[in-house]
Amino acid sequence: MSTVTIPRPSKPWGVNFKQAIPDVVAAFATLLITYAIVAYTPLKGKLAFVIVLFLVAVIASAAISGIRRDRKAALNSISTVMIYVAGMFVIFPLGSILYEIIRRGIGGLSLGMFSTDMAVTASDAPLSEGGLIHAVVGTFYIVIIASLISVPIGILTALYLTEIKGKAAGTIRFFVQAMSGIPSIVAGLFIYAVWMIALGNQYSAAAGAMALAILMIPTVARTSEEVLKLIPSDLREAGLAMGGTQWRTVAMIVIPAAQSGLITAVILGVARVAGETAPLLLTMGGADALNLNPFAGNSSAIPFYVWKNFLLGTETAIDRAWSGVLVLMIIVLFFFSLTRFLSGRKGRF
Amino acid sequence: MSQANPVHSLANVAAAHSASKGDHHIAGTGIEAKNIHAWFGDKHVIDDVSIDFFPGTVTALIGPSGCGKSTFIRILNRMHEFIPTAAMAGEVLLEGKDIYQSGTDVTKIRLGIGMVFQKPNPFPSMTIKENVLSGLKLAQLKVSNQSELLESCLVRAGLWNEVKDRLNEYGGALSGGQQQRLCIARSLAVSPQVLLMDEPCSALDPGSTLRIEETIRELSASMTIIIVTHNMQQAARVSDRTGFFLSDGGPGRLIECSSTSEIFSNPKDKRTEDYVTGRFG
């Protein structure tokens, strides 16, 4: 009877502790050299430190790989460092914005602010008084109404462009692209001029939502189009070959297959408009009191609330503005997580 | 000559196969293509092809790539027209009626003429069960006993034993060969009279290929099957009749079409013989 020894599972492609030592040493050396350069030369300040660190890191990593292997390895490590730095350039501002919002907004955050509005609270009243329920409700209204308008229109436009491929497709694609370049204030002005002045309607959350829908439609349409284009034509043909009409094939096969991408399109659309302020200034009128009717009367939204409080300029008002920003961020995060959760349960592609 | 003749070995396979089949019961509806031409833009790709596909037979279409076989079978269930530059001439008769006659209900035609594609393409958002029954929903058909239909389709496609405990898993989780049999089961659910198969085994391993060939043999008792294949052995094993397509740089033509044993043992045309013996192509 022979005993079979099973080898221990290992990851020979990984970096083991011994091999990592020179890299760790090199990283410390890089930091030390950078520190020395900044300390003993006229270069001063944080910015200089970052730039010198970058240059030293590039040179050091290229030199190490060059000595260890060859020129190709040196070039490879230079581009690796560049890519890491580019990544940090993207993440750093995002991280610092998040940090700043949380740091300055957390102080004004309390449960009470979600149950009261600013109707009877003075701008310099302590943070324990007043709240932003009116703005939260307004933001929910406009995001939901704008989505109800623009998601069907946007997705149907994308279906026209990818499935029907009608004669007008080129023209429509051009206009959708042009529309995505509209400055948000122009969308606001358009609704103000047409809906309010020409048609004589008053300020309302719905008017604000209409302005946002104008901004949201091109985002939803273009993203949906890209997603639908990725669905293999094999699937459409299989549906048609089984006696499905075009509409049933699209509804039963194409859209479910593209589901998670379409959800992303909606999320990007909401992200585009949730923080918009300019069009709301013209269409919602602003309010300090809670207005539960989305179709009539001045109402507020969180970006509006933030803008107004910064403008007031008192110390507590500015604190309120920061917590408004934080609340907006939390609400947007909540929206995204909810849609991701709902879409993640079924359908995969 | 001591050298084994490839013509004879393939011919033996074909002959043995027709013998075993004997005079089988003829069922289903035939389909007849008359003087078919096809164009993509200005390019003439099929030149005057006429084939009568008899009820209850398997017809293999062979020939080198680019000779119009796939285009030809896509004409048979009106899938050709989805390519924007496509044009055609000729008639395709199903139950004596031209399917290109104006006023024909195209979805009904496609319901009667199923299709299995080269690449397995189960619907990704549907489970195995939903995939099989998808044709009913697509064509808005009512069936009294869905679970019976589900089982019989999967049994006929030779997949039932492998998936009966996982009908609610997604189709994409199956292996390539299983996915292709799922696609066959899917097309069976709407009980087509004719089944078109466009190189159904080209992406599959020999085991799955064999499994699908068995399925084709079993299905041919109840329907007319047309299969495009690049695999000569497969044509010899599975078909009753074989059509050989060839393009000499211009449009594809049907060189000859007759019983499979004839094509492999006693072809009329020199080019057919050269192709089936592997001298070119």
Interface residues (C-beta under 8 A of the other chain):
Chain A: K165 P232 D234 L235 E237 A238 G239 L240 A241 M242 G243 G244 T245 R248 T249 M252 I253 P256 A257 Q259 K346 G347 R348 F349
Chain B: N77 M79 F82 P84 T107 K108 R110 L111 G112 G114 M115 F117 K119 N121 F123 P124 S125 M126 S134 G135 K137 L138 A139 Q140 Y170 G172 C183 R186 S187 V190
